[in-house]
Amino acid sequence: MSESGIHDACVVGIDAGGTRTRVRLADAATGRTVGEGAGGPGNALSVPERALVRHLTEALRGARAHEAPVAAVVAGFAGGGPGGGREKALASLRAALAEVGASPARVEVLGDAEVAFAAGPGTPADGLVLIAGTGATGARVERRRTVRAVDGDGWLLGDAGSGFWLGREALRAVLCALDGRGPATALAGPVEALCGGLGKERVVRYAYGAPPVRLADLSPLVVAAAGAGDEVAAGLLDRAAAELASTVRALSPRPGEPLVVTGGLLAPDGPLLSRLSARVAELGLAPAAVPDGLGGAVSLARLPR
């Protein structure tokens, strides 16, 4: 052990998501966390390469990766799966590692679903994973690699049941209440505060006035309104859970196989976890909720190759 408290051999795990990038530096022998850092969004498809390098570098420095001999790096990127932005993610990661002076013998880029699945109990190799945060995606994993993916198609075409989906549906519910197409909802109050007024024009202008992913920020408002007894908000949570259960069904689940779930909506104590659990119980599945994919990335980096 060095004077700085960093073991002579370390590994780095990275979970680069749509909202932020997290890095964990860990002792290669024991898995003990040595340092953690965070940076900006890490979606390999939507974040420009220069920004992606900057966010990765910031997170690596925060984890003190520049202070340790790093043997292996495993990174899971949103948008970094097969057919996605894996090449861009790998190039950006190598550039960031060079920025901090790290030269590991092994650098591996995976999709966020693969590291999330590996964060499950016992670092499973085969089964199902479901992520619902800003976006939403599901995957079947075999031998630690995605063999089939469902959804994850982004805000315009998919991400059903995600934070973005909930935020968009909240605004739709308020608009429907305003023009008589739907029932009144307690969501009108917080939406009025966000939009600076409750006219249809103000709500529409708010929705279109920034990148669409911003609508994910409204999902906590839906959770709060449902908790206060608003039937419209509770209905939105039910619909989101149903969409996510549909994603699981599309993966042809087998009763009893592992189902790892994560993301802001499905992590331990996540607002959709109990609703989803009830639905997938009918399929013979019991979700194992994990905080994120960071622990999975570290576990994979520690596996011998």
Backbone hydrogen bonds in HBPLUS format (Angstrom, degrees):
<---DONOR---> <-ACCEPTOR-->    atom                        ^
c    i                          cat <-CA-CA->   ^        H-A-AA   ^      H-
h    n   atom  resd res      DA  || num        DHA   H-A  angle D-A-AA Bond
n    s   type  num  typ     dist DA aas  dist angle  dist       angle   num
A0002-SER N   A0006-ILE O   3.34 MM   4  5.62 165.7  2.36 131.5 134.5     1
A0005-GLY N   A0002-SER O   3.01 MM   3  5.41 161.7  2.04 113.0 118.7     2
A0028-ALA N   A0009-ALA O   3.10 MM  19  5.69 172.3  2.10 133.1 133.4     3
A0010-CYS N   A0069-PRO O   3.19 MM  59  6.25 146.5  2.30 160.0 166.4     4
A0071-ALA N   A0010-CYS O   2.75 MM  61  5.86 166.0  1.77 167.4 167.6     5
A0011-VAL N   A0026-ALA O   2.86 MM  15  5.41 157.8  1.91 153.8 161.2     6
A0026-ALA N   A0011-VAL O   2.91 MM  15  5.41 168.9  1.92 158.3 161.4     7
A0012-VAL N   A0072-ALA O   2.90 MM  60  6.35 155.6  1.96 154.3 162.2     8
A0074-VAL N   A0012-VAL O   3.03 MM  62  6.47 158.8  2.07 163.8 168.1     9
A0013-GLY N   A0024-ARG O   2.95 MM  11  5.24 163.1  1.98 152.3 157.5    10
A0024-ARG N   A0013-GLY O   2.86 MM  11  5.24 159.6  1.90 157.3 161.7    11
A0014-ILE N   A0074-VAL O   2.98 MM  60  6.34 145.8  2.10 151.8 154.4    12
A0076-GLY N   A0014-ILE O   2.86 MM  62  6.06 167.0  1.88 148.7 150.4    13
A0015-ASP N   A0022-ARG O   2.92 MM   7  5.27 161.9  1.95 150.7 156.7    14
A0022-ARG N   A0015-ASP O   2.97 MM   7  5.27 166.0  1.99 136.6 141.2    15
A0016-ALA N   A0076-GLY O   2.82 MM  60  6.02 168.5  1.83 167.7 170.8    16
A0078-ALA N   A0016-ALA O   2.81 MM  62  6.18 155.0  1.87 171.9 178.4    17
A0017-GLY N   A0020-ARG O   2.89 MM   3  5.42 156.7  1.95 155.7 153.7    18
A0042-GLY N   A0017-GLY O   2.70 MM  25  5.03 167.6  1.71 168.9 165.8    19
A0021-THR N   A0039-GLY O   3.05 MM  18  4.91 167.0  2.07 118.1 120.7    20
A0039-GLY N   A0021-THR O   2.74 MM  18  4.91 148.2  1.84 143.9 151.0    21
A0023-VAL N   A0037-GLY O   2.85 MM  14  5.15 161.9  1.88 152.1 152.0    22
A0037-GLY N   A0023-VAL O   2.94 MM  14  5.15 155.2  2.00 141.7 147.4    23
A0025-LEU N   A0035-GLY O   2.78 MM  10  5.07 172.4  1.78 156.6 159.2    24
A0034-VAL N   A0025-LEU O   2.68 MM   9  5.38 170.6  1.69 152.9 154.0    25
A0035-GLY N   A0025-LEU O   3.22 MM  10  5.07 156.2  2.28 134.6 135.1    26
A0027-ASP N   A0032-ARG O   2.82 MM   5  5.19 158.5  1.87 147.7 152.6    27
A0031-GLY N   A0027-ASP O   2.75 MM   4  4.93 147.2  1.86 139.5 147.8    28
A0047-VAL N   A0043-ASN O   3.07 MM   4  5.64 159.5  2.11 150.7 154.0    29
A0044-ALA N   A0078-ALA O   2.73 MM  34  6.13 154.0  1.79 174.8 167.2    30
A0051-ALA N   A0048-PRO O   3.05 MM   3  5.38 114.8  2.49 105.3 120.6    31
A0052-LEU N   A0048-PRO O   2.85 MM   4  6.10 155.5  1.91 156.2 164.6    32
A0053-VAL N   A0049-GLU O   2.91 MM   4  6.18 159.6  1.95 155.8 159.7    33
A0054-ARG N   A0050-ARG O   3.08 MM   4  6.30 157.1  2.13 142.1 148.5    34
A0055-HIS N   A0051-ALA O   2.87 MM   4  6.15 160.8  1.91 154.4 158.8    35
A0056-LEU N   A0052-LEU O   2.99 MM   4  6.14 162.6  2.02 150.6 155.3    36
A0057-THR N   A0053-VAL O   2.91 MM   4  6.02 160.6  1.94 149.7 155.4    37
A0058-GLU N   A0054-ARG O   2.98 MM   4  6.15 162.2  2.02 149.5 154.0    38
A0059-ALA N   A0055-HIS O   3.10 MM   4  6.30 160.2  2.14 144.9 150.0    39
A0060-LEU N   A0056-LEU O   2.87 MM   4  6.08 158.8  1.92 152.4 158.6    40
A0061-ARG N   A0057-THR O   2.95 MM   4  6.13 161.0  1.99 152.6 157.2    41
A0062-GLY N   A0058-GLU O   3.02 MM   4  6.22 155.6  2.08 143.9 151.0    42
A0063-ALA N   A0059-ALA O   3.07 MM   4  6.31 140.8  2.23 141.7 151.4    43
A0065-ALA N   A0060-LEU O   3.02 MM   5  5.40 163.4  2.05 162.9 157.7    44
A0064-ARG N   A0061-ARG O   2.98 MM   3  4.96 156.3  2.04 104.1 111.5    45
A0067-GLU N   A0064-ARG O   2.97 MM   3  5.46 163.6  2.00 114.9 120.2    46
A0105-ALA N   A0071-ALA O   3.21 MM  34  5.70 128.3  2.49 123.0 130.8    47
A0073-VAL N   A0106-ARG O   2.84 MM  33  6.18 148.7  1.94 147.5 158.0    48
A0108-GLU N   A0073-VAL O   2.86 MM  35  6.19 158.9  1.91 155.5 162.7    49
A0075-ALA N   A0108-GLU O   2.91 MM  33  6.30 161.4  1.94 162.9 169.0    50
A0110-LEU N   A0075-ALA O   2.74 MM  35  6.01 165.8  1.76 166.8 169.0    51
A0077-PHE N   A0110-LEU O   2.97 MM  33  6.37 162.5  2.01 147.9 146.2    52
A0080-GLY N   A0077-PHE O   2.91 MM   3  4.69 147.2  2.02 125.7 120.8    53
A0112-ASP N   A0077-PHE O   3.05 MM  35  4.78 127.8  2.33 117.3 110.2    54
A0085-GLY N   A0079-GLY O   2.62 MM   6  5.65 168.1  1.63 161.8 164.0    55
A0084-GLY N   A0081-GLY O   2.88 MM   3  5.21 150.6  1.97 138.5 137.8    56
A0089-ALA N   A0085-GLY O   2.86 MM   4  6.04 159.1  1.90 156.2 163.1    57
A0090-LEU N   A0086-ARG O   2.88 MM   4  6.08 161.1  1.92 152.9 157.2    58
A0091-ALA N   A0087-GLU O   2.99 MM   4  6.19 165.4  2.01 150.5 154.3    59
A0092-SER N   A0088-LYS O   2.93 MM   4  6.06 160.0  1.97 148.8 154.8    60
A0093-LEU N   A0089-ALA O   2.86 MM   4  6.02 156.0  1.91 148.4 155.4    61
A0094-ARG N   A0090-LEU O   2.94 MM   4  6.13 163.9  1.97 151.8 155.8    62
A0095-ALA N   A0091-ALA O   3.04 MM   4  6.21 154.7  2.11 143.6 150.6    63
A0096-ALA N   A0092-SER O   2.94 MM   4  6.18 154.0  2.01 146.1 153.1    64
A0097-LEU N   A0093-LEU O   2.88 MM   4  6.12 160.3  1.92 154.1 159.3    65
A0098-ALA N   A0094-ARG O   2.99 MM   4  6.18 153.4  2.07 142.8 150.0    66
A0099-GLU N   A0095-ALA O   2.98 MM   4  6.25 144.4  2.11 139.2 149.3    67
A0100-VAL N   A0096-ALA O   3.18 MM   4  6.57 143.0  2.33 145.3 153.7    68
A0102-ALA N   A0097-LEU O   2.84 MM   5  5.09 159.4  1.89 153.4 149.4    69
A0101-GLY N   A0098-ALA O   3.12 MM   3  4.88 154.2  2.19  97.1 104.9    70
A0114-GLU N   A0111-GLY O   3.15 MM   3  5.48 129.1  2.42 104.2 116.0    71
A0116-ALA N   A0112-ASP O   3.01 MM   4  6.08 153.7  2.09 144.2 152.3    72
A0117-PHE N   A0113-ALA O   2.93 MM   4  6.04 156.6  1.99 144.1 150.0    73
A0118-ALA N   A0114-GLU O   3.14 MM   4  6.31 155.0  2.20 139.1 145.7    74
A0119-ALA N   A0116-ALA O   3.10 MM   3  5.20 145.2  2.23  99.1 109.6    75
A0120-GLY N   A0117-PHE O   3.03 MM   3  5.59 165.5  2.05 117.6 121.7    76
A0123-THR N   A0120-GLY O   3.05 MM   3  5.47 148.9  2.15 146.2 140.8    77
A0144-ARG N   A0125-ALA O   2.92 MM  19  4.72 165.0  1.94 143.3 138.5    78
A0127-GLY N   A0141-VAL O   2.90 MM  14  5.35 154.5  1.97 148.7 150.3    79
A0141-VAL N   A0127-GLY O   2.79 MM  14  5.35 172.7  1.80 160.3 162.9    80
A0128-LEU N   A0258-PRO O   2.91 MM 130  6.04 169.3  1.92 147.6 151.2    81
A0260-VAL N   A0128-LEU O   2.90 MM 132  6.30 162.0  1.94 151.4 148.8    82
A0129-VAL N   A0139-ALA O   2.98 MM  10  5.40 151.3  2.06 154.8 159.9    83
A0139-ALA N   A0129-VAL O   2.92 MM  10  5.40 151.4  2.00 153.6 157.5    84
A0130-LEU N   A0260-VAL O   2.87 MM 130  6.35 150.5  1.96 157.0 165.2    85
A0262-THR N   A0130-LEU O   3.06 MM 132  6.60 146.8  2.17 156.2 164.2    86
A0131-ILE N   A0137-THR O   2.84 MM   6  5.39 174.5  1.84 171.0 172.9    87
A0137-THR N   A0131-ILE O   2.95 MM   6  5.39 151.7  2.03 145.7 153.7    88
A0132-ALA N   A0262-THR O   3.01 MM 130  6.46 161.4  2.04 147.7 150.7    89
A0265-LEU N   A0132-ALA O   2.95 MM 133  5.58 161.9  1.98 160.7 164.1    90
A0133-GLY N   A0135-GLY O   2.80 MM   2  5.16 155.0  1.86 163.5 168.6    91
A0163-GLY N   A0133-GLY O   2.59 MM  30  5.47 157.2  1.64 172.1 172.3    92
A0164-PHE N   A0134-THR O   3.14 MM  30  5.59 158.9  2.19 140.2 140.6    93
A0152-GLY N   A0136-ALA O   2.89 MM  16  5.37 115.1  2.32 157.3 148.6    94
A0138-GLY N   A0150-VAL O   2.98 MM  12  5.13 161.6  2.01 154.1 156.6    95
A0150-VAL N   A0138-GLY O   2.84 MM  12  5.13 164.5  1.86 146.8 146.4    96
A0140-ARG N   A0148-ARG O   2.85 MM   8  5.22 158.3  1.89 150.2 156.6    97
A0147-VAL N   A0140-ARG O   2.93 MM   7  5.88 167.1  1.95 158.8 162.5    98
A0142-GLU N   A0145-ARG O   2.87 MM   3  5.39 163.5  1.90 154.7 151.5    99
A0145-ARG N   A0142-GLU O   3.05 MM   3  5.39 159.5  2.09 111.2 117.7   100
A0158-GLY N   A0154-GLY O   2.80 MM   4  5.27 150.5  1.89 157.8 161.3   101
A0162-SER N   A0159-ASP O   3.16 MM   3  5.60 150.8  2.25 139.3 137.0   102
A0166-LEU N   A0162-SER O   2.97 MM   4  6.25 158.1  2.01 147.5 152.6   103
A0167-GLY N   A0163-GLY O   2.97 MM   4  6.21 160.5  2.01 149.2 154.4   104
A0168-ARG N   A0164-PHE O   2.91 MM   4  6.15 165.3  1.93 160.3 163.7   105
A0169-GLU N   A0165-TRP O   2.95 MM   4  6.11 164.3  1.98 150.2 154.9   106
A0170-ALA N   A0166-LEU O   2.88 MM   4  6.04 141.8  2.02 143.6 154.1   107
A0171-LEU N   A0167-GLY O   3.18 MM   4  6.52 157.9  2.23 147.9 152.0   108
A0172-ARG N   A0168-ARG O   2.97 MM   4  6.28 157.3  2.02 149.5 156.7   109
A0173-ALA N   A0169-GLU O   2.89 MM   4  6.04 152.7  1.97 141.7 148.8   110
A0174-VAL N   A0170-ALA O   3.06 MM   4  6.36 153.7  2.13 146.5 153.0   111
A0175-LEU N   A0171-LEU O   2.93 MM   4  6.16 162.5  1.96 152.2 157.1   112
A0176-CYS N   A0172-ARG O   2.87 MM   4  6.09 157.6  1.92 150.1 156.3   113
A0177-ALA N   A0173-ALA O   2.98 MM   4  6.20 150.6  2.07 141.3 149.3   114
A0178-LEU N   A0174-VAL O   2.93 MM   4  6.17 149.4  2.03 146.9 155.4   115
A0179-ASP N   A0175-LEU O   3.16 MM   4  6.46 151.8  2.24 149.8 155.2   116
A0181-ARG N   A0176-CYS O   2.77 MM   5  4.62 125.2  2.07 144.2 147.4   117
A0182-GLY N   A0176-CYS O   3.03 MM   6  4.76 137.8  2.21 113.7 105.7   118
A0188-ALA N   A0185-THR O   3.16 MM   3  5.99 171.2  2.17 120.2 123.0   119
A0189-GLY N   A0186-ALA O   3.35 MM   3  6.02 145.9  2.48 114.5 119.4   120
A0191-VAL N   A0187-LEU O   3.11 MM   4  6.16 158.5  2.16 154.2 161.0   121
A0192-GLU N   A0188-ALA O   2.86 MM   4  5.89 150.5  1.95 143.0 150.9   122
A0193-ALA N   A0189-GLY O   3.14 MM   4  6.49 153.1  2.21 148.7 155.7   123
A0194-LEU N   A0190-PRO O   3.04 MM   4  6.29 153.5  2.11 144.7 151.3   124
A0195-CYS N   A0191-VAL O   2.93 MM   4  6.07 157.4  1.98 151.9 157.9   125
A0196-GLY N   A0192-GLU O   2.95 MM   4  5.78 119.6  2.32 141.5 153.6   126
A0197-GLY N   A0192-GLU O   3.01 MM   5  4.73 143.9  2.15 138.3 142.7   127
A0202-ARG N   A0199-GLY O   3.08 MM   3  5.31 118.5  2.48 101.7 116.0   128
A0203-VAL N   A0199-GLY O   3.11 MM   4  6.45 161.3  2.14 156.9 162.0   129
A0204-VAL N   A0200-LYS O   2.92 MM   4  6.11 168.0  1.93 157.7 160.9   130
A0205-ARG N   A0201-GLU O   2.86 MM   4  5.95 158.2  1.91 145.6 152.4   131
A0206-TYR N   A0202-ARG O   2.93 MM   4  6.11 154.3  2.00 145.1 151.8   132
A0207-ALA N   A0203-VAL O   3.05 MM   4  6.30 159.7  2.09 148.0 153.1   133
A0208-TYR N   A0204-VAL O   3.06 MM   4  6.29 153.3  2.14 151.3 157.5   134
A0209-GLY N   A0205-ARG O   2.91 MM   4  5.61 114.3  2.35 139.4 153.6   135
A0209-GLY N   A0206-TYR O   3.37 MM   3  5.14 152.5  2.45  95.9 103.8   136
A0214-ARG N   A0211-PRO O   2.97 MM   3  5.91 166.8  1.99 131.4 135.3   137
A0215-LEU N   A0212-PRO O   2.94 MM   3  5.89 164.0  1.97 129.9 133.0   138
A0216-ALA N   A0213-VAL O   3.03 MM   3  5.81 164.6  2.06 121.3 125.7   139
A0217-ASP N   A0214-ARG O   2.88 MM   3  5.71 158.9  1.93 124.6 130.2   140
A0218-LEU N   A0215-LEU O   3.01 MM   3  5.57 163.6  2.04 115.5 120.9   141
A0219-SER N   A0216-ALA O   3.09 MM   3  5.59 163.3  2.12 115.2 120.3   142
A0221-LEU N   A0218-LEU O   2.91 MM   3  5.35 132.7  2.14 111.2 124.5   143
A0222-VAL N   A0219-SER O   3.06 MM   3  5.20 124.6  2.38 100.7 114.3   144
A0223-VAL N   A0219-SER O   3.17 MM   4  6.54 159.7  2.21 153.2 158.1   145
A0224-ALA N   A0220-PRO O   2.92 MM   4  6.12 161.4  1.95 148.2 152.9   146
A0225-ALA N   A0221-LEU O   2.94 MM   4  6.07 162.3  1.97 145.2 150.3   147
A0226-ALA N   A0222-VAL O   2.93 MM   4  6.08 159.4  1.97 150.5 156.2   148
A0227-GLY N   A0223-VAL O   2.97 MM   4  6.16 154.4  2.04 145.1 152.4   149
A0228-ALA N   A0224-ALA O   3.04 MM   4  6.31 132.7  2.27 140.1 152.6   150
A0228-ALA N   A0225-ALA O   3.14 MM   3  5.06 131.1  2.40  92.2 105.4   151
A0230-ASP N   A0225-ALA O   2.99 MM   5  5.49 164.2  2.02 150.3 146.1   152
A0229-GLY N   A0226-ALA O   3.00 MM   3  5.14 159.9  2.04 106.5 111.8   153
A0234-ALA N   A0230-ASP O   3.03 MM   4  6.25 161.8  2.07 149.7 155.4   154
A0235-GLY N   A0231-GLU O   2.88 MM   4  5.99 149.3  1.98 141.1 149.5   155
A0236-LEU N   A0232-VAL O   3.03 MM   4  6.38 142.8  2.17 142.9 152.9   156
A0236-LEU N   A0233-ALA O   3.07 MM   3  5.05 120.8  2.44  93.4 108.3   157
A0237-LEU N   A0233-ALA O   3.09 MM   4  6.50 154.1  2.16 150.7 156.8   158
A0238-ASP N   A0234-ALA O   2.99 MM   4  6.29 155.3  2.05 147.3 154.3   159
A0239-ARG N   A0235-GLY O   2.91 MM   4  6.14 157.2  1.97 145.8 151.9   160
A0240-ALA N   A0236-LEU O   2.87 MM   4  6.10 156.3  1.93 148.5 155.1   161
A0241-ALA N   A0237-LEU O   2.99 MM   4  6.21 162.0  2.02 149.2 153.3   162
A0242-ALA N   A0238-ASP O   2.96 MM   4  6.21 151.2  2.05 144.6 153.1   163
A0243-GLU N   A0239-ARG O   2.92 MM   4  6.21 151.5  2.00 148.4 155.8   164
A0244-LEU N   A0240-ALA O   3.03 MM   4  6.33 157.6  2.08 149.7 155.4   165
A0245-ALA N   A0241-ALA O   2.88 MM   4  6.11 153.5  1.95 146.9 154.6   166
A0246-SER N   A0242-ALA O   2.96 MM   4  6.16 146.4  2.08 141.2 150.3   167
A0247-THR N   A0243-GLU O   3.09 MM   4  6.46 143.2  2.23 140.8 150.4   168
A0248-VAL N   A0244-LEU O   3.11 MM   4  6.51 152.7  2.19 145.4 152.0   169
A0249-ARG N   A0245-ALA O   2.93 MM   4  6.25 159.6  1.97 149.9 155.4   170
A0250-ALA N   A0246-SER O   3.04 MM   4  6.26 148.0  2.15 143.6 151.4   171
A0251-LEU N   A0248-VAL O   2.96 MM   3  5.37 154.4  2.03 110.9 119.2   172
A0252-SER N   A0249-ARG O   3.05 MM   3  5.56 155.4  2.11 121.9 122.2   173
A0257-GLU N   A0254-ARG O   3.08 MM   3  5.83 167.6  2.10 148.2 148.7   174
A0256-GLY N   A0284-GLY O   2.77 MM  28  5.72 154.3  1.83 143.6 147.9   175
A0288-ALA N   A0259-LEU O   2.80 MM  29  6.11 160.6  1.84 161.0 166.5   176
A0261-VAL N   A0288-ALA O   2.98 MM  27  6.02 162.1  2.02 135.6 139.3   177
A0290-VAL N   A0261-VAL O   2.98 MM  29  6.36 157.0  2.04 167.2 174.6   178
A0266-LEU N   A0263-GLY O   3.02 MM   3  5.34 142.1  2.17 110.9 121.8   179
A0267-ALA N   A0263-GLY O   2.78 MM   4  5.36 135.2  1.98 172.9 165.5   180
A0272-LEU N   A0265-LEU O   2.98 MM   7  5.47 156.9  2.03 153.1 157.1   181
A0270-GLY N   A0267-ALA O   2.62 MM   3  4.91 144.2  1.75 150.8 145.4   182
A0273-LEU N   A0270-GLY O   3.19 MM   3  5.38 158.5  2.24 109.7 116.3   183
A0276-LEU N   A0272-LEU O   2.89 MM   4  6.03 163.2  1.92 158.0 162.8   184
A0277-SER N   A0273-LEU O   2.85 MM   4  5.99 162.2  1.88 151.4 157.0   185
A0278-ALA N   A0274-SER O   3.11 MM   4  6.29 157.6  2.16 146.4 150.5   186
A0279-ARG N   A0275-ARG O   3.38 MM   4  6.63 150.7  2.47 139.5 146.6   187
A0279-ARG N   A0276-LEU O   2.99 MM   3  5.17 118.8  2.38  99.7 115.1   188
A0280-VAL N   A0276-LEU O   2.92 MM   4  6.22 165.2  1.94 166.4 169.8   189
A0281-ALA N   A0277-SER O   2.99 MM   4  5.96 131.1  2.24 141.0 152.3   190
A0282-GLU N   A0279-ARG O   3.35 MM   3  5.87 147.2  2.47 106.1 113.2   191
A0283-LEU N   A0280-VAL O   2.85 MM   3  5.04 148.0  1.95 103.0 113.6   192
A0285-LEU N   A0280-VAL O   3.15 MM   5  5.50 160.9  2.19 141.4 141.1   193
A0284-GLY N   A0281-ALA O   3.00 MM   3  5.01 162.4  2.03 106.2 110.6   194
A0297-ALA N   A0293-GLY O   2.95 MM   4  6.23 153.8  2.02 153.7 160.5   195
A0298-VAL N   A0294-LEU O   3.10 MM   4  6.43 158.5  2.15 151.6 156.9   196
A0299-SER N   A0295-GLY O   2.94 MM   4  6.17 160.5  1.98 146.2 151.9   197
A0300-LEU N   A0296-GLY O   2.94 MM   4  6.16 158.6  1.99 150.2 155.4   198
A0301-ALA N   A0297-ALA O   2.97 MM   4  6.17 150.2  2.06 142.5 151.0   199
A0302-ARG N   A0298-VAL O   3.02 MM   4  6.28 137.2  2.21 145.3 156.6   200
A0302-ARG N   A0299-SER O   3.22 MM   3  5.18 130.1  2.48  92.4 105.3   201
A0303-LEU N   A0300-LEU O   3.23 MM   3  5.23 144.5  2.37  96.7 106.6   202
